[in-house]
Amino acid sequence: MSLNTEVGLYFANGCGRCPRGGTPECSVRFWPTELALLRKIVLQSGLTETVKWGVLCYTWEQANIAILGAFREYCSLSFFKGALLNDPRGILEKPGENTQAARLVRITTIKQIRLWKSDLEAFLQQAIELERAGTKVECDAKSNLVFPIELEQQFVALPVLRTAFAALTPGRQRGYILHFTGAKQSQTRKSRIEKCIPQILEGRGMHD
């Protein structure tokens, strides 16, 4: 099955990254009501809806703001610069231990969405204002591995990539990070990451 490229097909076929797409076992089919309500809230914020990495992605002037995700255990609304958002109720979570920029809200019931509706709306408006102001996430230089935001974006869109990367030896992880961050331009970093995805998923290092 090929990667989904159309908004209208997401709820029918999912992202298209695995053989379960378009079947009753597709994760999108587990959360149709929850995803639809999350989508409605996001669209009311004025963001532009598009498809990236096979899933619904929301942008402001072509900058990535948020993304909808569907998993077997939960669905989610993830924010690419979530670390910068004011979260007084503490509902945002790190997707992974080494994540620096992205944060997500895990959803398992409609009741959660209704309870957190005002929080989600506030997150969306904050995220737009941060992008409008050109605010960037300051990565922790003391961290053993500082993931570029382009890699975190791929982790948000492709959770299996996060799992595969975490399973690599520390040396292989560091080799990839140095390769990715060695590029000065964001587009070059994106290109390098995309080219390396297949070998990361296979558990191989840069020079294996």
Secondary structure, 3 states (H helix, E strand, C coil): CCCCCCHHHHHHHCCCCCCCCCCCCCHHHHCHHHHHHHHHHHHCCCCEEEEECCEEEEEECCEEEEEEEECCCCEEEEECCHHHCCCCCCCCECCCCCCCCCEEEEECCHHHHHHCHHHHHHHHHHHHHHHHCCCCCCCCCCCCCCCCHHHHHHHHHCHHHHHHHHHCCHHHHHHHHHHHHCCCCHHHHHHHHHHHHHHHHCCCCCCC
